[in-house]
Amino acid sequence: MSNQKNTALQPNKTITTPAPSTPLILKSLGFAFNIGGKLAPKITGCIAYKLWISPPRFKTPNSELPALNSAEIIKQDINGHEITTFG
C-alpha cells in the first residue's frame, strides 16, 4: 500500500470567509425606514417605493437617438397613468 491519502474518503473541508460587514449607508437606511415605518408608515412606504421601484433616469445615448427619433410614439392612458410606447 502507498502512503498517499485517499481524498475520496476525507470529509469535505470547506473554507469559509466571513461575510463583509454591511456599509454604514445601508445600516442608516434600514434604521431610518424602521423608525419611519413606525411613525409614518404611509409616507415611509411612498419614499421606499420611489427609491426602489422607480427606474433611474439617464440621458439617452447618442447611438440610440436616430432610432428614437424615427420611432412611432404612441401615448396611452392606462388606469389614470400616461404610458408612452415606441413602435
N, C-alpha and C positions, 0 to 999 in steps of 0.2 A: 504494500500500500504506500501511497505517496503521502507526504506531509502537507499537501495543499488542502486548504479549507474548501469544503463543498458549499458554495454560496447559495445553492438551491435550498439547503436545509437551514440556513441562517434566518432568523426573524427579520422582518422588514425594519430597517432603521431609517426613519425619515428625519431629515434635517429641517428643523423649523426655525424661522426667523421671527422675531417679534413684529407685530403689526406696527406700522408707523403711527405716530400719535396724530390725533385729529387737529387740523390747523385751528388757530385761535379764532379766525373769522367764522368758521363753521360752528364752533362752540358758541360764539356770541350770537349767531343767528338762531341756533337751537334754543338758547336761553331766552332771547327776545320773543320768539314765537311761542314758547312755553308760557311765558308771563302774559304776552299779548292775547293768547288764546283764552286765558282765564279772565282777563279784564274786559276785552272787547273782541269776542270770537268772530263776529261778522266782519269787522274791519280787518282783523288779522288774516282771515280767510281770503278776503279780496286782495290783500297785499301778497300773500303766498301765491295766489292764482296768477297775479301779474308777473311775479318773479319766475315761477317755474313753468307756466303753461304758455305764456306769450313768446312767440318766436323772436329771436334777436333781430334787430334792424341793421342793415348794412347797405352800403352803396352798391348799386348794380355794376358788375364788372363791365369794362368796355367791350370785351369779347361777346357779351350777351346782348348788348344794345341793338345791333341790327335785327336779331331775331325778335326781340321785344317790340321794336318799332314796326315790324312787318306783321305782327300777330293781330288777329281779330279780338278785340276786347269786348267781353260780354259782362254786364253787371246785372246781378240778380238779387232780389230781396228774399232772404230765407229766414223765417222766424224773427223778423224785425232787424236783421243784420244784412248789410250790403256785402255781397260776396262777388269778387271780380275773378273771372276766368279768362284765360287766353286760349284761343283756338287757332 
